[in-house]
Amino acid sequence: MTAVTVQVPAKVNLQLAVGPARDDGYHDLVNVFHAVSLFDEVTVMPGASGAHPGSATLSIDGAIDSHTARVPLDPTNLAARAASLLAREVTSAGPVHIHLRKAIPVAGGMAGGSADAAGALVACNTLWGGRVAPERLAEIAAHLGSDVPFPLLGGTAVGTGRGEILTPAVAEGLFHWVFALSEAGLSTATVFAEYDRLRPDAPVPALDTALMTALAAGDAPALGAALTNDLQRAAFALRPDLRHTIDAGRAAGALGAIVSGSGPTCAFLARSAGHAQELARALRALPECAGTVTAHGPVPGATILEATPASI
């Protein structure tokens, strides 16, 4: 028996431009993904003998107990769905146990569930012999959800379509981030519904060339000035306290401040690693801030850490 552990990164959206709702219920997006050094670890090992191939049992631990308590440990979990979907394509597939070691906030707009699904795809594929090509893994990831392909790739990338069509982007240097966490999550579907209510005339999304120029130059002040998220207004409407968090980060000297994805995590771009620590201290003093984490980006996508005898 072996266990395969895969490390997968969180993301922050440097630009999230959202078009009108499509007939299929999705929205056309221009989504500039940026992988940051806040990682979940997904460990997969063979499951109970005789269980259905691709069926999964799950366990979890993590640094944020109140967040891990929100994660479903049943077949609705996106990592379990990833194992089930991949098993249809692998004759050697068997049942699995998936252990999630979480550091990415849950329902925080940083694609933690999507990262776990990406990690499960890589780990199960490795456990079952590695027969599915990376290109096919990306297709399966897109079927699971719009944010799932990016943690496979990592780095910085532009997502189009509903966000699943990825084009790697040039990002020079290292950018330093602070993330202000919230005890209560926000439903992505609810935030998009509020966006549709607020912006029935939403324009066709377009890539911000100023942001891409700042990334390519490694220009942190210019990047901070160019951060945009079309969902931020909807997140503020649902959670007015987020506006105060954003304003406080800017007052404390952040180069840029933005709600990450659909929220409620708020992201702040710092001048340096030391400045990130200063920002984190200032934000932790806010009554609405449940805690902070610092990170840098870009970082690689899903990475196999080890394939060892099972130990969980």
HUGITA-V651094 format. One record per backbone hydrogen bond with DSSP energy under -1.0 kcal/mol. NH is the residue of the N-H (numbers start at 1). CO is the residue of the C=O. If there is no record, write none. Layout:
nh=NH co=CO
nh=NH co=CO
This chain:
nh=3 co=308
nh=4 co=44
nh=5 co=306
nh=6 co=42
nh=7 co=303
nh=8 co=40
nh=10 co=38
nh=11 co=110
nh=12 co=34
nh=14 co=32
nh=16 co=228
nh=17 co=30
nh=19 co=28
nh=22 co=26
nh=25 co=22
nh=29 co=161
nh=30 co=17
nh=31 co=159
nh=32 co=15
nh=33 co=31
nh=33 co=157
nh=34 co=12
nh=35 co=155
nh=36 co=10
nh=37 co=296
nh=38 co=36
nh=40 co=8
nh=41 co=101
nh=42 co=6
nh=43 co=99
nh=44 co=4
nh=45 co=97
nh=47 co=95
nh=51 co=48
nh=54 co=94
nh=55 co=52
nh=57 co=96
nh=59 co=98
nh=61 co=100
nh=63 co=102
nh=67 co=64
nh=68 co=64
nh=69 co=65
nh=70 co=67
nh=71 co=68
nh=77 co=74
nh=81 co=77
nh=82 co=78
nh=83 co=79
nh=84 co=80
nh=85 co=81
nh=86 co=82
nh=87 co=83
nh=89 co=86
nh=93 co=90
nh=96 co=55
nh=97 co=45
nh=98 co=57
nh=99 co=43
nh=100 co=59
nh=101 co=41
nh=102 co=61
nh=115 co=111
nh=116 co=112
nh=117 co=113
nh=118 co=114
nh=119 co=115
nh=120 co=116
nh=121 co=117
nh=122 co=118
nh=123 co=119
nh=124 co=120
nh=125 co=121
nh=126 co=122
nh=127 co=123
nh=128 co=124
nh=129 co=126
nh=130 co=125
nh=137 co=133
nh=138 co=134
nh=139 co=135
nh=140 co=136
nh=141 co=137
nh=142 co=138
nh=143 co=139
nh=144 co=140
nh=145 co=141
nh=148 co=145
nh=153 co=149
nh=154 co=150
nh=155 co=299
nh=157 co=33
nh=158 co=167
nh=159 co=31
nh=160 co=165
nh=163 co=160
nh=165 co=160
nh=167 co=158
nh=169 co=156
nh=172 co=215
nh=175 co=297
nh=177 co=295
nh=178 co=268
nh=179 co=293
nh=180 co=266
nh=181 co=291
nh=186 co=107
nh=191 co=187
nh=192 co=188
nh=193 co=189
nh=194 co=190
nh=195 co=191
nh=196 co=192
nh=197 co=193
nh=198 co=194
nh=199 co=195
nh=202 co=199
nh=212 co=208
nh=213 co=209
nh=214 co=210
nh=215 co=211
nh=216 co=212
nh=217 co=213
nh=219 co=214
nh=220 co=218
nh=223 co=219
nh=224 co=220
nh=225 co=221
nh=228 co=14
nh=230 co=16
nh=232 co=229
nh=235 co=231
nh=236 co=232
nh=237 co=233
nh=238 co=234
nh=239 co=235
nh=242 co=239
nh=245 co=241
nh=246 co=242
nh=247 co=243
nh=248 co=244
nh=249 co=245
nh=250 co=246
nh=251 co=247
nh=252 co=248
nh=253 co=250
nh=254 co=249
nh=255 co=269
nh=258 co=267
nh=260 co=265
nh=263 co=260
nh=265 co=108
nh=266 co=180
nh=267 co=258
nh=268 co=178
nh=269 co=256
nh=270 co=176
nh=276 co=272
nh=277 co=273
nh=278 co=274
nh=279 co=275
nh=280 co=276
nh=281 co=277
nh=282 co=278
nh=283 co=279
nh=284 co=280
nh=286 co=283
nh=289 co=286
nh=290 co=181
nh=293 co=179
nh=295 co=177
nh=297 co=175
nh=301 co=153
nh=302 co=151
nh=303 co=7
nh=305 co=5
nh=306 co=5
nh=308 co=3
